[in-house]
Amino acid sequence: MTLEQWAAAGVVLGAILSALTLAVTVSRPLRRLARQNEEFRQDWYGVPARPGHDAVPGVPERLRRIETELHPDGCGTLRDAVNDAERRLKDVESRLDDHLRAQSGRTPGR
């Protein structure tokens, strides 16, 4: 093999090694980005049940569940509980006001 052939082989080998180095350097961030994209998709769309793991609902389903809790339906939603607590608090306030008025109408020593 002549010197020129060795030089050409060296150039080709250098080009191949440079291409491999570039491919590895670029592929790492791309793999990380692909993994992050997959994690986001699983969070957003949810994950179906599989042996040993329960299903994980996605964001739209979770938002629907939360939204249903914000509207009264008479069946125990969070809004129903807040409305009931507010009604009972107003009842206690009213009874306390009545009691205080009755107490203030008494004369001392009776």
N, C-alpha and C positions, 0 to 999 in steps of 0.2 A: 504494500500500500504506500502510495506516495505521500509526501508532506502535504500536498494540496488536498488529497483525499482525507487525511487525518484532520486537517483544518476544517474542511466542510463537515465532517462527521461531528467535530466539536461544536461547530455552530448549530447544527441540527439538534445535538444533545442539549446544548444550552437553551435553545428555543423550546424544546420539549419540557425541560425542567422549569423554565420560566412560566410556561403555560400551566403546568401542574401547580406551581406555587400560587399563581394568580387564581386558579380554580379553587384551591383550598381556602385561600384568603377571602374570596368572595362568597364561598358556599357557607362558611360559618355564620355570618350575619343573616344570610338568606334562610338557613335552617332555623335560626332563632326567631326570625320574623314569621316563618311558617308555623312554628310551635305556638307563638303568641297569638297568631290568627286562629289556630285551632282551639286554644283555650278560650278566646273570646267567643267563638262560635258555640262552644259547649255551654258557656255561661249564658249566652243570649237565647239559644234554642233549647237548652236543656239536654239531659242525657237520659236515654231510656233505661229501664231497669235491666239488670243482668245478674247472673248468678252471684249471690253474695253481696249485691249492692242494690239499694233502692233507687228508683227513678229520681232524677233531680229536675224539677220544673225549670223552664226557661224564664227569662225576664218578662215577656208579654203575659204569660200565665200568672206569674207572681203579681204583676201590676193589676190584672183583672181581679185577683183574689182580694187585694188591698182595696180596690175601688168598690167592690161589693160591700165591704165593711163600713164604708163611709156613707151609705144610704140606709135609712131606716126601712125595715121590712117586717117588724113585729116578731122576728124569729131569733133575736139575740145577736144582732150585728153589733159592732163597736158603737155605731151611731145610736142604736137602741139603748145600749147601756149608758151612754152619756146622757141621752134624753131622760132616762129613768132616774139617774143620779141627780140631774138638775131638778126634776119634778119633786123628788124626795127632799132635796135641800130647800126648795121653796116652801114645802110643807112644814119643815122644821123651823124655818125662819118665821113663817106665819104663826105657828104655835108659840114660838118664843116671844114674838111681839105681843100676842094676846096675853101670855103669862105676865110679861113685864107691865103691860097696861093694867092688868088686874092687880098686880102687886103695888103699883104706884097709886091706885085708888084706895088702898087700905090706910087706915090711920094708925100711927104708932101706938103700941100698947094694947091692941085688941087681940 
